[in-house]
Amino acid sequence: MDEKTLRKGERYYKAGKVLWVVKHGGKLFSKVLGTYPYYVELDLSTGENRCTCPLGGDCKHVAAVLKAHESGFYFESFDKHAELFPEAVAMEFLAEVPELALDVTLKELLFTMSTDESGSEVAKLFRRALRLVGITRKKEALHVLEEVLDEYRHVFDDYELAVKLEDELRELESAL
């Protein structure tokens, strides 16, 4: 990878675009927010890598994952399914630290609002964020959910789901 790509990757990492990294043996698996969410696989021993971005690898997303690993930003897994289902493994680790899970979920929710044409993924992440706010009691996250809901209602103005999400948010607010 050239220096320019490595610098771009470092900027991606510093901007918080690496959602999670799972290390299994000598391999890294990650989800990186770019133009779309991209999934990276990297073999640390050979340097071989893959990315689901248009370049397919040797890209800023891979460089961002390398930087994350160098910075200690990863979960180490010994689960035999880590290579097949790294996102599930990452979610399991995040579930153990609800505050971190909330931060990751809000970051992904804000990103997904700009890319989800159906509103389905946004609704899933919104509901996960609601549950995590209930667990963590982090009231400051409610303003982010309010902003997302406003945009959701604007983009998907004919969705009954928007009303249901608003009701769920109001219910949580009154419970806190």
Residue pairs with C-beta under 8 A, 6 or more apart in sequence:
1 9
1 58
1 62
1 63
5 58
5 59
5 60
5 63
6 63
6 66
8 60
8 63
9 59
9 60
9 61
9 62
9 63
9 64
9 65
9 66
9 67
10 63
10 64
10 67
11 60
12 18
12 32
12 34
12 60
12 61
12 63
12 64
12 67
13 64
13 67
13 68
13 71
13 73
16 107
17 32
17 33
17 34
17 64
18 30
18 31
18 32
18 33
18 64
18 65
18 67
18 68
18 73
19 30
19 31
19 32
19 33
19 37
19 90
19 104
19 107
19 108
20 30
20 31
20 74
20 75
20 87
20 90
20 93
20 94
20 104
21 28
21 29
21 30
21 65
21 68
21 69
21 73
21 74
21 75
21 90
22 28
22 29
22 30
22 74
22 75
22 76
22 77
22 82
22 86
22 89
22 90
22 93
23 29
23 69
23 74
23 75
23 76
23 77
24 76
24 77
24 78
24 79
24 82
24 83
24 86
24 89
26 43
26 44
26 45
27 41
27 42
27 43
27 44
27 83
28 40
28 41
28 42
28 44
28 65
28 66
28 69
28 74
29 39
29 40
29 41
29 42
29 82
29 83
29 86
30 39
30 40
30 42
30 65
30 68
30 86
31 37
31 38
31 39
31 40
31 87
31 90
32 38
32 39
32 40
32 51
32 61
32 64
32 65
33 107
33 108
33 111
34 53
34 60
34 61
35 53
36 53
36 115
37 108
37 111
37 112
37 115
38 51
38 52
38 53
38 61
39 51
39 52
40 49
40 50
40 51
40 52
40 61
40 62
40 65
41 49
41 50
41 51
42 48
42 49
42 50
42 62
42 65
42 66
43 49
44 69
49 57
49 58
49 62
50 56
50 57
51 57
51 59
51 61
51 62
53 59
53 61
68 74
75 89
75 90
75 93
77 86
77 89
77 93
79 89
81 88
81 89
82 89
91 101
94 100
94 101
94 104
95 101
98 132
98 135
98 136
99 136
99 138
101 132
102 129
102 132
102 133
102 136
102 138
102 141
105 125
105 128
105 129
105 132
106 129
106 141
106 144
108 125
109 122
109 125
109 126
109 129
109 144
109 148
110 144
110 148
112 121
112 122
112 125
113 122
113 148
113 151
113 152
113 155
116 122
119 152
119 155
119 156
119 159
119 161
122 148
122 152
123 152
123 161
123 165
126 145
126 148
126 149
126 152
126 165
127 165
127 168
129 141
129 144
129 145
130 145
130 168
130 169
130 172
132 141
133 139
133 141
133 142
133 145
133 172
133 176
134 172
134 175
134 176
137 176
139 176
142 169
142 172
142 173
142 176
145 169
146 169
149 162
149 165
149 166
149 169
152 159
152 162
152 165
153 162
153 166
156 162
